[in-house]
Amino acid sequence: MEGKDFFTPIANTKPYLKASFEGFPGSGKTFTGIQLAIALHQRIKSTKPIALFDTEKAGKFLIPFFKDAGVEVVSKESRSLDDLVIAMKTLREKSFADILFVDSITHVYDNLIQAYLKKKNRLSMQLQDYPIIETIWQEKFLTPLVDDPYHLIFCGRAGWEYEDEVNEESGRRTSFKSGIKMRAQRNTEFDADLTVLMEQDRNLLSDDKSVIHTATILKDRSTIIHGKTFKFLPDTKISIAERRAKVWEVFQPVVDALLGAANYTPMVSGDDTVLVKTEEDRSQARRDCTIQLEEIQGLIQKAIPGQTAAEKTARFDLMEFAFHTRSWTRIEGMDLEALRIGYQKVFARLIELGLVDRMPTQEQRDRLAEILTKYNIHGVERLKNEDAFKVIATSADYERELERTEADLATRPMKAEPKGVKSPDGKLPL
């Protein structure tokens, strides 16, 4: 598959919002994320409930927000990754809901770590354990997060990133805080299309005390609000709908960009297992090469069997024509594909020289099946006929035997159809 058969024009094949909100406790990530989910529900005019995967048993505090918007919500209280997998599969396969809200993904990840340690009967993780956890997390959460056909918003607790430095005066190595990340598998938050860092700004020293939720856009695939900062004042003097409208005002341009000109298409990737060769695969490949080499030798030897100087030269010329070398040792080192192509070249050349007859064609083999079916030849008798034709090496002999077999069967009384269920091709009863 090449060119236009392999590539397609760029299109919006994933018209679904995948967003992550990270922050320390009290930063407003759940509030902001849930307001976005409700506004999104209204934007797409969904008639289905919002599905809430609740790891903190905090869904009861969100009831007023859903009730105000007239949006139905269903909840699953769990910290199990296995339960989250089931929830995602339910939305993926049964279209139960258009939006899944997960709060908090950190608890799911922590629970996976604890389950792993319990299985290993250990108290702490070791260096070699993390690639195993990463593989599970990638397969069970991150891949469906990217590919699944529904909107997914998840929140996660923030944690500090640390780096080491050496004090020039004391020579001692010390650690310092270098940044903030979500407490989950590394870079989980950045697998989303929209990544938001929520922080709490406190003004507690002045008479007009206030707590402001600040949203910094760490990632926006649409680039519309990437790198920008927005402030949300938890003002209880305005209605829930007005507070939601302020959140929607920030994120609506991104959502509109994601949903525009949508044509969802599942990602179809090649099978990379063909690139990974096990020892068993390599052994089988060597056996296949050995068999192909023997077939090449047998074909050449049968067509040019003599030992005269002219016949030996003819065999070397044939090798050079098909494999571009006169060295049999070099031919033995070729891969299976090269050997198969060379075999076809040898066979075609020998046909041109009139040294071998053409092999039976697929059309001739199909005609044999048609003849046997036409005269109701089944079971053991059919197998015997097919085996007899397998040893016929040339097309001309195959054609003569087809004509003889059909003429013979035409003179015999027609057999009744065998009782019982037949296979789809009608050849043999199952």
Residue pairs with C-beta under 8 A, 6 or more apart in sequence:
11 261
11 263
11 265
12 258
12 260
12 261
12 262
12 263
13 263
13 264
13 265
13 267
14 146
14 147
14 264
14 265
15 258
15 259
15 260
15 262
15 263
15 264
16 148
16 149
16 150
16 151
16 152
16 258
16 264
17 40
17 151
17 152
17 153
17 193
17 194
17 254
17 255
17 258
17 259
18 145
18 146
18 151
18 152
18 153
18 191
18 192
18 193
18 194
19 33
19 36
19 152
19 153
19 154
19 192
19 193
19 194
19 195
19 196
20 105
20 153
20 154
20 155
20 156
20 182
20 188
20 189
20 190
20 191
20 192
20 194
20 195
20 196
21 29
21 30
21 32
21 33
21 153
21 154
21 155
21 156
21 196
21 198
22 29
22 155
22 156
22 157
22 158
22 180
22 181
22 182
22 189
22 195
22 196
22 197
22 198
23 29
23 155
23 157
23 158
23 197
23 198
23 199
23 200
24 157
24 158
24 199
24 200
25 157
26 200
27 158
27 198
27 199
27 200
27 213
28 198
28 200
28 213
28 215
28 232
28 234
29 155
29 156
29 196
29 198
30 58
30 62
30 103
30 104
30 155
31 213
31 234
32 196
32 198
32 213
32 215
32 232
32 247
33 101
33 103
33 153
33 154
33 155
34 62
34 65
34 101
34 103
35 65
35 243
35 244
35 247
35 248
36 153
36 247
36 248
36 251
37 50
37 99
37 101
37 151
37 153
38 50
38 65
38 66
38 69
38 71
38 244
39 244
39 245
39 247
39 248
39 251
39 252
40 99
40 151
40 153
40 255
41 50
41 69
41 71
41 98
41 99
42 69
42 71
43 248
43 252
43 255
43 259
44 98
44 151
44 259
46 97
46 98
46 99
48 72
48 95
48 96
48 97
48 98
49 71
49 72
49 73
49 74
49 97
50 66
50 71
50 72
50 73
50 74
50 97
50 98
50 99
50 100
50 101
51 73
51 74
51 75
51 76
51 87
51 90
51 91
51 96
51 97
51 99
51 100
51 101
52 59
52 62
52 73
52 74
52 75
52 76
52 101
52 103
53 75
53 76
53 78
53 83
53 84
53 87
53 100
53 101
53 102
53 103
54 75
54 76
54 77
54 78
54 103
55 77
55 78
55 79
55 102
55 103
55 104
55 107
55 108
56 103
56 104
56 107
57 77
58 103
59 73
59 75
59 77
62 73
63 73
64 240
65 240
65 244
66 72
66 73
68 239
68 240
68 241
69 240
69 241
69 244
74 97
76 83
76 87
78 84
79 107
79 108
79 110
79 111
80 108
80 111
81 108
81 109
81 111
81 112
81 136
81 137
81 140
81 141
84 102
84 108
84 140
84 141
85 140
85 141
85 144
87 100
88 100
88 141
88 144
88 148
88 152
89 144
90 96
91 97
91 100
91 148
91 150
92 144
92 148
92 149
92 150
95 150
97 150
98 150
98 151
99 150
99 151
99 152
99 153
100 150
100 151
100 152
100 153
101 152
101 153
101 154
102 108
102 152
102 153
102 154
102 155
103 154
103 155
104 154
104 155
104 156
104 157
105 141
105 154
105 155
105 156
105 182
105 184
105 188
106 156
106 157
106 182
106 183
106 184
108 141
108 184
109 137
109 183
109 184
109 185
109 188
110 183
112 133
112 136
112 137
113 125
113 133
116 125
116 129
116 132
116 133
117 123
117 124
117 125
120 129
125 133
133 185
134 185
134 186
137 184
137 185
137 188
138 185
141 188
142 185
142 188
142 191
145 152
145 154
145 191
145 192
146 191
147 266
147 267
149 264
149 266
152 192
154 192
156 182
156 183
156 184
156 188
156 189
157 182
157 183
158 180
158 181
158 182
158 183
158 197
159 180
159 181
159 182
159 183
160 177
160 179
160 180
160 181
161 177
161 178
161 179
161 180
161 181
162 175
162 176
162 177
162 178
163 175
163 176
163 178
164 173
164 174
164 175
165 173
165 174
165 176
166 172
166 173
166 174
167 173
167 174
180 197
181 189
182 188
182 189
189 195
189 218
190 218
190 219
192 219
193 219
193 220
193 221
193 222
193 258
194 217
194 219
194 220
194 221
194 251
194 254
195 217
195 218
195 219
195 220
196 215
196 216
196 217
196 218
197 215
197 216
197 218
198 213
198 214
198 215
199 213
199 214
199 216
200 211
200 212
200 213
200 214
201 211
201 212
201 213
201 214
201 231
202 210
202 211
202 212
203 209
203 210
203 211
203 212
210 233
211 234
212 231
212 232
212 233
212 234
213 231
213 232
213 233
213 234
214 229
214 230
214 231
214 232
215 229
215 230
215 231
215 232
215 250
216 228
216 229
217 225
217 226
217 227
217 228
217 229
217 230
219 226
220 226
220 254
221 258
222 253
222 254
222 257
222 258
224 253
224 254
224 257
225 250
225 251
225 253
225 254
230 250
232 243
232 246
232 247
234 243
235 243
277 285
285 335
285 336
288 336
289 332
289 334
289 335
289 336
289 339
292 336
292 339
292 340
292 343
293 331
293 332
293 339
295 343
296 331
296 339
296 342
296 343
296 346
299 343
299 346
299 347
299 350
299 356
300 315
300 318
300 319
300 346
300 350
302 356
303 350
303 353
303 355
303 356
304 311
304 314
304 315
304 318
304 355
305 311
316 326
318 346
318 349
318 350
319 325
319 326
319 328
319 331
320 326
321 345
321 346
321 349
322 342
322 343
322 345
322 346
322 349
323 330
323 331
323 334
323 338
323 342
325 331
331 339
331 342
334 342
347 356
347 359
350 356
351 357
351 358
356 394
357 393
357 394
357 395
357 396
357 397
358 394
358 395
358 396
359 393
359 394
359 395
360 389
360 392
360 393
360 394
360 395
360 398
361 395
364 395
364 398
364 399
364 402
365 389
367 402
368 385
368 386
368 389
368 402
368 405
369 425
369 427
371 402
371 405
371 406
371 409
372 378
372 382
372 385
372 386
372 427
373 426
373 427
374 409
375 409
375 410
375 412
375 414
375 415
376 414
376 415
376 416
376 417
376 418
377 385
377 409
377 415
378 415
378 418
378 427
378 428
378 429
379 418
379 428
379 429
382 427
382 428
385 405
388 401
389 398
389 401
392 398
392 401
418 429
419 429
420 429
420 430
421 429
421 430
422 428
422 429
422 430
423 429
423 430
